[in-house]
Amino acid sequence: MRSNPIVSMKWLLARMYESDLVIVDCRFALGKSDSGRNAYEAAHIPGAVYLDLERDLSAPVGKHGGRHPLPEPEVLEVALRRAGIGPDSRVVAYDDQGGAMASRLWWLLRWLGHDAVFVMDESFSAWQAEGFPVTDETRVVVPGRFEARVQPQLLAGLDEVRAASAAAAPEAWGSAAGEAGSAPGAGAGGVAAPATDAIKPANLPPLDRLSAEASLVEGLEAAFGAVDEPTGSSVPAAGDSPAAASERPAEAAPLLLDSREPRRYAGLEEPIDHKAGHIPGAVNQFWKGVLDEQGRWKTGDALAAAFSSIPRDRELIVYCGSGVTACPNVLALQAAGYSNVKLYAGSWSDWISYSENPVAAED
């Protein structure tokens, strides 16, 4: 099986009619919910099926989870079966958005245990420009027998992200990061709130509330150690709370990578979400840095250079605005040989849905 998650247009052209190949059109434009479907119906690669970012590859928006929440595995399983994907399928995804939407499908399939998934190295527009075949005919799809096998190690939970942030930027968490029993807090504008306010159990989500209440008596490490971890959850183990994380070397903690545009990362502008800035301790790694000037995926030395400042021996947690444009970075990191990479699926829009989470911005 191919280890490189990127395939060329010519590779796809030579194999597009092979029986085990499922081609998925993932075109989508934010704020124009029908644009991708309309584009697919006008012209697409022959044999391709269409999956929509918001209808098929995301759950309904709620209080938490971000703008494109992670779908429940059993719900996504149905959508993938409907697209004709089975356990032996090779899936190739494409879009017209630099690979961002296609990479979301790539990550979701890998999260559900399907490794034979790839992204086309150029856009549908480039395919058309080359004179490769297109059609407006919709194929009759035989439902596949896809079965989800969730890979929880590919996903970073909120508590993991909080711990990584506290280890890298304890000052952003105020005294909460340095005192056992304290918990994160943020006031208006993302300024850290007093620890006495932040630790009130009523101000915390359920997992942190448990920890806060117990730590008042037994200490934070003992509290986290007493929590039984449900199968497949992201409940932190002992030492993974923000307080404990601040006591270990920053280089031992996961590194947070923010995939958004530099100005959004810096908090200089925010065209989508209600709060500007970034998760404290995160470094900026704009996702389009993995593309060359022609919009093709970088390879070899060029791809390695794009991640030259990212250590290979650190666990990486990648996020963006809503768990979509982080996926090209996750894919490219894998292609560049990084093996310990997780996605924070809710990303920035989930982070700011918790008022106690601090926010960083450049002056």
N, C-alpha and C positions, 0 to 999 in steps of 0.2 A: 504494500500500500504506500502511496505517496506520503512523505512526511511534510512536504511543503504545502501549506494551505492555499497557496496562490497558483492558479492555472492561467495560461495565456489564452487569448482568443483563438489562436490557431490550434491549440490543444483541444479546445472545446469544439471547434469546427470539425475536426477530424473524428470526434467521438459522439457528436450530438444525437445520433440515431441509435446508439447502443442501448440495449433493452434495460440495463440496470441503472442508466443515468436519468436523474430527475433534475431538470433545469428549473430554477425558481427566479422569477422576476420580482424584485423587492423595491421597485421604485416608489418613492414617497416624498412629498414636500410638506414640511411643517406648516401648519395653518391652512393647508389646501388638501383636505382629507380625501377628496376623490381624484386628485391629480394623478396619482400612481395607477389606479385602476383604469382611468381614462387613457393614460399613455399606453398601458398594456393592451387595451382593446383596440387602440389605433395601430400598433405595431409592436411585435416582440419577437424574440428568437423562437424559431419553430419548435414546437413541443413544450415550450415553457408554460408553467402554471404561475399563478399570481398569489402572493401572500402579502397582506397589508400590515404595516407596522402597528397600527393602532387596533385594528379589528382582529388580527390573527396572532401577532407577536408581542402583544402587551395585554395586561389585565385592565379592567376598568379603573379609572383614577379614584383614589380614596383619600383619606386624611393623611396617610403616610404611604410610602412606597414610591414617591416621585411621580413625574408626569407620564412616564411609560413603565408602569409597574410590571414586575416579573409575573408572567402568567403562571397559574397553577399547572404543575406537570401534567395532570390528567386532562386538563383543558387543551393545553398545547399539543398533547399527544393526538387528540382528535383532529386538530387542524392539520397536523403533519400527515396523518393517515389520509385525510381528505385530499391532500396534495399528491398522493400516490407514493409516499415515502414508506419504505419497508426496512427491515433489518439489514438487507443486503444492498440497499440502494447507495449509489454514489450521487451526492447532491452537489450541484454547482449553482451558486447564487450570483446574481448581478444586480446592479442598479444604475442610476445616473447621478449619484450623490457621492462620488469618490470612494465608494465601497462601504460607506457607513451603515446603510440599511442592510446590505448583503452580509456584512460582518455581524450584525445583530443576529441574523438567522444562523450564521456559522457558530456563534457562541452558544445560542440556545440549543442547537442540536448536540454540541459537545457536552453541554450541561446535562442533557438527557441521555448521555452515554453513546452518542453516534459520532464516531470519529471520521467517517468517510464523507466529509463535507469540505467544500472548497469555494473560494471566491475568485471570480474572473478578474484578471489584472487590469482591465480597462472598462470603461463605461459602455452602456448600450449605444450611446451616441457614437462612440468610437467604432463599435461593431458595424453600425450602419454606414459610417464614413468609409469603412474598408470595402463596402459593397457586399458584405456577407449577408446571407439570406435572412429575411424577416417575413412575418406574416401577421395578419389580423385574425386568423382562424384560431378558435379555442379548441384545444384537444379534449377528447373524452377521457377522463381520468379514472383509472381503476384504483379504488382505494387501497392503500398499502396496509401493512400489518405492523406498523411501527410500535415499539414498546419502550416506554420511558424507563431508563435506569439512571436515576439522578446521581450526579457526581458532586456532592456537597463541597468538595475541596476546591472547586472552581469559583465559589461564591464567597464573598466577604460580607459578614453581617455587620449591623450597626455597632455592636459592642467591639468588634475587632477594629473597626475604623476609629472609634473613639479612643481605644487604647493606643493605636498607632499615632494618632494625633497628639495625645498627651505625652507620649514618649519623645516625639520630635519637637513639640512646642509647649512644654509645661507651663510657660508663662501665660499662654493664652487661656489656660484653665484656672488662673488665679490660684488662691491658696488651696483650692480643691485638689489640684494635682499633687500637692506635696503633703497632704495630711490624710492619714488613714481614716476611712469613713466618710470622706468628702466625695462629692459627685459633681459632674460638670454643670455649669450654669452660664447663661448668656442673657444680657439685658437688651434694651433697645439699641439698635445699630450694631449688634454683635459684640458689644463690650461685655466681658465676663462679669456676671453678677456675683454678689458676695456669696461665699461658700455656705453661709448659714441659710440663705434663701434657696440655693441650688440643691441642698441636701434634703429639703422637705420632701418626704415620700410622695406627697400629692403632686409635686411638680415633675415627677420622673415617670418614664414609661415602665411597664410592669417589671421587667427583669432588673432594671436599675433600682426600682423601689424596693424589691426584695433585698438587694445588696445593701442599700442605704439603711434599712431598718435593722438588719442583722449586724451591720458593722458598728452601729452605735454601742453594741454590747461586746461583740467578739472580735472586731477588727475586720477590715475589708477582705484580707486574704482568706480568713477563715470562712467568711460569708460566701465568697465565690466558690470555695471548695465544697461547701455544703449543698450547693445546688446540683441536683441530678440533671444531667444533660440529655434531653430527648434525642432520639435518633434523627440525624440529619439536620439538627438545629445549629444555630451559631451562638449558643450560650457560651460566654467566655469561661475559660478554665482559670484556676488560681493564678494570680499575677497578671491577668489580662485586663483588669479594671484600669480606668484612667489614673487612679492614685498609684497603683502598683507599677503601671507602665512608666510613670515618670521617674521611678527609682532605678531603672535599668538603662544601660547605654543606648542612646538613640540609634546607633548603628546596628543594634541587635533586634530592633523592632521592624515591622514591615514599613516599607517606604510607600507613601501615598503619592500617586501621580495624577494630576489634574489635566484632562485632555482638552479642555476648552481653549478658546482663543485667549491670547495673553492679556488683552484688555478686560475680558470677563474674569479671568483668574485674578487680576490685580484689583478688581473691584471698581475699575474706572467706568465701566458701563455694564448694564445688565438688561438686555432687551426682552428677556423671557420670564425669568423668575422674579419673585417679589423682594429678594434680598441679594445684594451684590457682595462679592468677595470669594474666598475659598476656605476650605477646611484647614485650620491651623496645622502647620508642619508639612503640608503638601507642596510638591514642586511642580512647575508647569511643564508639560510635555504635549504641546499642541498636536492633535491627531493628524493634521494634514502634513506634518513633518515626515510622515512615512510615504508621501507621494512625491514624484518628481514634477518638474515644471509642466509636463504634458498630462499630469493627472494619473500617471501609471504608478503602481506600487514599486517602491524601491526594492532592490535586491542586493545581495552580496555586500561589498564594502560600503556602498551607499547606505544600505539599511543599517549596518553596524554603526556607521558614523552618526546616524540619526539618534542612536541610543548610547553614544559614547560616554555620556555623563551618568548613566544608570548602572549601578553595580550589579554584577551577575550573581553575587552571593547573598543578596537580600530577597526576602519575600516582597513582592510588589502587589499593591492594591490600587487598581486603576478605576477612576471615575470620570464623569463628565457632567452634563446638565441633567440627563435623565436615563443614563444607561445605554445610550445608542452610540454616540461618537467615541465612547471609550472602547468599544469593541474593535475598531480598526487598530488601536494601539495594542490591545491584548493579542490580536491575531499577529501583528507585525513583531511583537516581542517574542512570540512563539517561533515565528519564522527566523528570527535572529538568534535563536538558541536559548532564550530565557525559559526556565522550566517551572518556576514557582510564581505564577501570576494569577491573581484573583480579580474578579470584577465586583465592585460595589454597585449593584444593579440600580438601586434607588438614586444613587449619586447626589449631586448638589441639591436637586429639588426635594429629595427625601431628607437630606441633612438639615435643611432650613425649616422643615416641617416640625422639628422639635425645638421649642423655644429655648431649652437649656443648652443646646449645642453652641459653642462659641464660633465666631466667624473672624477670619483674618482678611485684611486688605492692605495694599501698599499705600504709603502716604503720598 
